[in-house]
Amino acid sequence: MYIYFALIIIASFVQRVYTTSKIFTCGFVNGYSAEYDVVNSIVNNASNLSLNVSVVLKEFNATEKKNLLNLASAFRDQNVITLIEGSHTKTSACALSTVTGIPLIRLHGDSRPFDQCENSIQMSAGYRDYAHATLDILNTFGWKNIIVVFDESRAHEAGHFHAISRSSELIMHLVQLSKQGENEDATAPIVKALDQIQTLRS
């Protein structure tokens, strides 16, 4: 729903700025087909509400960093007014937004360290927001001792949460899920983590 309002605002803005051109493109970068279908439906509805402006959604694939300059050039040629970042992205659409100056709509919160984008509208909270909200909840209920379980890809999130909690009286233990060994069962990393938790509790 929020993306709907964001697109209406952008469409009304470009209508004032670009009085000659009436057809604009939203670039959908590295998204799943289901995401594209939903966003395309929203773009069509927003386009119908904006008088004298037609907004078209077009998919762009930015899987390789060497193609970023080619994509940046294509955005300019095709009158792209905004980028929408899908969840299947290895190359951050933020880099494209920074290079081109085109605003970015992010469907999901920042999940990678140093993944802040200056010209972006974020449609959901990032891990920093969740960390502060979680700490507020723990403080409200007076919890004093917790164990945070995380996997390797989320080490930066656990580290951030640990850093912001240091000013409180909270005692925190960090337990990292180990990688599954070649001959191990899929549940082996969880069993190892549970053993660590049991040791910490005793």
C-alpha positions, -999 to +999 in steps of 0.1 A: +000+000+000+028+024+009+044+019-025+011+030-041+013+064-024+050+067-031+044+062-068+015+087-069+038+114-052+066+107-077+042+107-107+026+141-096+061+155-090+074+146-125+042+159-140+051+194-127+088+192-135+086+175-170+057+193-188+066+180-223+071+143-216+040+123-204+054+088-204+078+077-176+093+044-166+098+028-132+128+005-133+122-027-113+156-041-104+163-077-095+130-089-083+111-122-082+082-126-108+056-125-080+070-092-067+070-078-103+033-088-108+022-071-076+042-039-082+031-038-119-006-039-107+001-010-083+019+010-110-010+006-133-034+018-107-012+048-098-008+057-135-046+057-139-050+082-111-024+106-124-038+129-150-019+132-183+010+110-170+016+074-180+039+053-158+053+021-172+071-006-151+101-023-168+123-051-154+161-046-153+186-073-143+216-060-125+233-093-115+268-083-126+286-052-115+302-047-149+267-040-164+259-012-140+272+016-163+252+001-192+221+000-170+227+036-159+228+047-195+196+027-203+178+044-174+186+078-189+176+068-224+143+053-213+132+082-191+133+062-158+120+084-129+124+059-101+140+025-093+122-002-073+145-027-056+133-063-055+144-089-030+164-110-054+193-086-055+230-093-051+241-060-066+225-033-046+202-010-065+215+017-042+247+018-064+225+024-095+206+051-076+238+068-065+254+068-099+223+080-117+207+102-091+174+084-096+154+079-064+150+043-051+120+026-036+131-003-014+105-030-008+125-045+021+146-031+049+184-029+047+198-064+053+235-058+045+260-038+065+267-003+050+236-007+028+223+028+035+210+047+004+207+085+004+180+089-022+157+061-011+122+055+004+122+023+025+089+004+026+099-017+057+121-014+087+158-023+086+177-044+111+188-013+130+152-003+136+143-039+147+173-039+171+162-007+188+126-019+190+137-052+204+158-035+230+129-013+240+106-043+245+133-061+266+137-030+288+100-025+291+095-060+304+126-059+326+145-088+310+181-089+322+196-120+305+191-131+269+208-153+243+209-142+207+212-169+181+223-159+146+239-174+115+270-162+097+252-140+072+236-120+101+267-115+122+266-077+115+230-076+129+239-094+161+270-072+164+248-040+161+223-053+186+251-061+210+267-027+206+235-007+213+226-029+243+259-022+261+245+010+277+217-010+293+219-035+322+211-064+297+234-094+299+237-108+264+252-140+251+258-146+214+255-180+198+264-184+162+249-213+142+277-234+128+278-244+091+264-278+083+292-303+077+293-326+047+282-357+065+260-340+091+222-339+093+205-306+084+195-302+121+231-306+134+238-268+135+206-263+156+215-291+179+250-276+185+234-242+192+210-258+217+239-275+235+256-241+238+225-225+251+220-253+277+256-247+288+250-210+292+218-216+312+234-240+336 
